[in-house]
Amino acid sequence: MGEAPAVLVDHPENGHSNGVCVKSEPENTEITVDVGDRIFLIGGNHERNNFSIGVQIYDKISNNWFSPIVLGTGPKPSKGYSAFVLEQGRILVIKKGSPRNDSIWFLEVDSPYVREQKKLLRKEVVAWSKGVRGNAEKPIVISGPSGVGKGTLISMLMKEFPSMFGFSVSHTTRSPRSMEMDGVHYYFADKKVMEKEIKDGKFLEFASVHGNLYGTSIESVEAVTDSGKRCILDIDVQGARSVRASSLDAIFIFVCPPSMKELEDRLRARGTETEEQIQKRLRNAEAEIKEGISSGIFGLILYNDNLEECYKKLKVNHLLLIAQNVVMF
């Protein structure tokens, strides 16, 4: 399935790109989803009560708004929404800031069931169904060279979907940078202690990078999955290869910089490394990019030449994963 662009909109008369359109305001949260000759407005000012999300339809041919008959028990209004157009005339709607068991819904707009109800009722019809997730929440492995923006992309994803993701905090033997906190950004470990735990089989993957040990403990991944969230692992290519070879069934994503010059500029802008360290990271980055693209490890490769556009692609991939792992109830 191709990428579905997400854009900010005001009203359908002002024009839309095809795909998913998201708008969020403090007291007027709505999303508009473009499906063929119609735009479905979900939420927003037309909500008449606090018990269910409202739905309106804008017909681009007649240039008219109308309210359909809404079948099924719909979700309660939320602080915000994300959406993705699926096959079989369905829209996947995710409620932001909602509990895990109330976050995923389907709006059927042109499914066989809805078409049948239209004939029977001789009215426009949409139908809500609740999504129930399967048990297999595959972890997501995100890799890429230092300075490519992996951490920023992960933070954006977790901020938008806080009830769905948990971050696996890695261990490292390097010294913390300014503003880094132990147990939040990394577990900063003594090298001898970490080497012993690696020998004891307590790590899912580990690697020596820039002269320091980095690794993901089995315990840190289990802590996330036990909480019912999808685990995100931010690891390098060496670590990704180790995870790929393990028994862990994961999804692998590689993030590339637009160019080596842009990557160098980003590393220098951080102001956290010496010239020698920067040159070492750049040498390692060239090797990582080559392996990341050609190794066959990664099912999705993103180019972070524009942060917002790169995040949209990452988010669309996430919505597709959800759609593959839920059933309508």
Residue pairs with C-beta under 8 A, 6 or more apart in sequence:
1 87
1 320
3 19
3 312
3 313
3 316
4 18
4 19
4 20
4 84
4 85
4 316
5 17
5 18
5 19
5 20
5 312
6 19
6 20
6 21
6 22
6 82
6 312
6 315
6 316
7 16
7 17
7 19
7 21
7 22
8 21
8 22
8 23
9 16
9 21
9 23
9 32
10 23
12 32
12 39
12 41
12 58
12 60
13 63
16 32
16 34
16 39
17 34
18 34
19 34
19 85
20 31
20 33
20 34
20 82
20 83
20 84
20 85
21 31
21 32
21 33
21 34
22 31
22 80
22 81
22 82
22 83
23 29
23 30
23 31
23 32
23 44
24 79
24 80
24 81
28 44
28 45
29 43
29 44
29 77
29 78
29 79
29 80
29 81
30 41
30 42
30 43
30 44
30 45
30 81
31 41
31 42
31 43
31 81
31 82
31 83
31 93
32 39
32 40
32 41
32 42
33 39
33 40
33 42
33 83
33 85
33 91
34 85
35 85
35 89
35 91
35 109
35 110
37 59
37 60
37 61
38 57
38 58
38 59
38 60
38 109
39 57
39 58
39 60
40 55
40 56
40 57
40 58
40 91
40 107
40 109
40 126
41 55
41 56
41 57
41 58
42 53
42 54
42 55
42 81
42 83
42 91
42 93
42 107
43 53
43 54
43 77
43 78
43 81
44 54
46 54
46 56
46 67
47 53
47 54
47 77
48 54
50 76
50 77
51 76
52 70
52 73
52 74
52 75
52 76
52 77
52 128
53 74
53 75
53 76
53 77
53 78
53 93
55 67
55 68
55 70
55 74
55 107
55 126
56 65
56 66
56 67
56 68
57 65
57 66
57 67
57 68
57 124
57 126
58 64
58 65
59 65
59 66
66 124
68 123
68 124
68 125
68 126
69 117
69 121
69 123
69 124
69 125
69 126
70 125
70 126
70 127
70 128
71 117
71 125
71 126
71 127
71 128
72 127
72 128
72 129
73 128
73 130
74 105
74 128
75 93
75 95
75 98
75 102
75 105
75 128
75 130
76 102
78 95
78 96
78 97
78 98
79 96
79 97
80 95
80 96
80 97
81 93
81 94
81 95
81 96
82 93
82 94
82 96
82 160
82 161
82 315
82 319
83 91
83 92
83 93
83 94
84 91
84 92
84 316
84 319
84 320
84 323
85 91
85 92
86 92
86 106
86 323
88 111
88 112
89 108
89 109
89 110
89 111
89 112
89 114
89 115
90 106
90 107
90 108
90 109
90 111
91 106
91 107
91 108
91 109
92 104
92 105
92 106
92 131
92 319
92 322
92 323
93 104
93 105
93 106
93 107
94 103
94 104
94 105
94 161
94 319
94 322
95 102
95 103
95 104
95 105
96 160
96 161
97 162
97 163
98 163
99 163
100 133
100 163
100 164
100 228
100 229
103 163
103 164
104 130
104 131
104 132
104 133
104 322
104 326
105 128
105 129
105 130
105 131
106 128
106 129
106 130
106 131
106 328
107 126
107 127
107 128
108 114
108 126
108 127
108 128
108 129
109 126
111 127
113 127
114 125
114 126
114 127
117 125
117 127
118 124
118 125
129 328
129 329
130 328
130 329
131 322
131 326
131 327
131 328
131 329
132 326
132 327
132 328
132 329
133 322
133 325
133 326
134 325
134 326
134 327
136 249
136 325
137 225
137 228
137 229
137 230
137 231
137 325
138 230
138 249
138 250
138 251
138 321
139 168
139 221
139 224
139 225
139 230
139 231
139 232
139 233
139 248
139 250
139 251
140 230
140 231
140 232
140 233
140 250
140 251
140 253
141 233
141 235
141 239
141 240
141 243
141 250
141 251
141 252
141 253
142 150
142 153
142 154
142 232
142 233
142 234
142 235
142 253
142 254
142 255
143 150
143 234
143 235
143 236
143 237
143 239
143 240
143 252
143 253
143 254
143 255
143 288
143 292
143 298
144 150
144 254
144 255
144 256
144 257
144 288
144 292
144 304
145 257
145 263
145 281
145 284
145 285
145 288
145 289
146 267
146 281
146 284
146 285
147 257
147 263
147 266
147 267
147 270
147 281
147 285
148 255
148 256
148 257
148 263
148 266
148 285
148 304
149 255
149 266
149 304
149 307
149 310
150 234
150 255
151 234
152 307
153 255
153 304
153 307
153 310
153 311
153 314
154 167
154 232
154 234
156 311
157 165
157 232
157 311
157 314
157 315
157 318
158 165
158 167
158 232
160 315
161 318
163 229
164 229
164 230
164 322
165 229
165 230
165 231
165 232
166 223
166 224
166 225
166 227
166 229
166 230
166 231
166 232
167 224
167 231
167 232
167 234
168 216
168 220
168 221
168 224
168 231
168 232
168 233
168 234
169 183
169 184
169 185
169 186
169 187
169 220
170 186
170 187
170 214
170 215
170 216
170 220
170 233
170 234
170 235
171 186
171 187
171 188
171 189
171 194
171 203
171 213
171 214
171 215
171 216
171 217
172 186
172 187
172 188
172 189
172 212
172 213
172 214
172 215
173 188
173 189
173 190
173 191
173 194
173 212
173 213
173 214
174 188
174 210
174 212
174 214
175 188
176 182
176 185
176 186
176 188
177 272
178 272
180 186
182 188
187 217
187 220
189 213
191 213
194 206
194 213
194 215
195 213
197 203
197 217
198 206
198 213
198 215
202 217
202 218
202 219
203 215
203 216
203 217
203 218
204 215
204 216
204 217
204 218
204 221
204 242
204 243
204 246
204 248
205 215
205 216
205 235
205 238
205 239
205 240
205 242
205 243
205 246
206 213
206 214
206 215
206 216
206 239
206 242
207 213
207 214
207 215
207 235
207 236
207 238
207 239
207 242
208 214
209 236
209 238
209 284
210 277
210 280
210 281
210 284
214 235
214 236
214 239
215 239
216 233
216 235
216 239
216 243
221 231
221 233
221 248
224 230
224 231
225 231
233 239
233 243
233 250
235 243
236 288
237 254
237 288
237 291
237 292
237 295
237 297
240 252
240 254
240 297
240 298
241 295
241 297
243 250
243 252
244 250
244 252
244 297
251 299
251 300
251 321
252 297
252 298
252 299
252 300
253 298
253 299
253 300
253 301
253 302
253 314
253 317
254 292
254 293
254 297
254 298
254 300
254 301
254 302
255 301
255 302
255 303
255 304
255 310
256 289
256 292
256 293
256 301
256 302
256 303
256 304
257 263
257 266
257 285
257 289
257 303
257 304
257 305
258 303
258 304
258 305
260 282
260 285
260 286
262 305
263 282
263 285
264 278
264 282
267 273
267 278
267 281
267 282
268 278
273 281
292 298
292 301
293 301
300 317
302 310
302 313
302 314
303 310
304 310
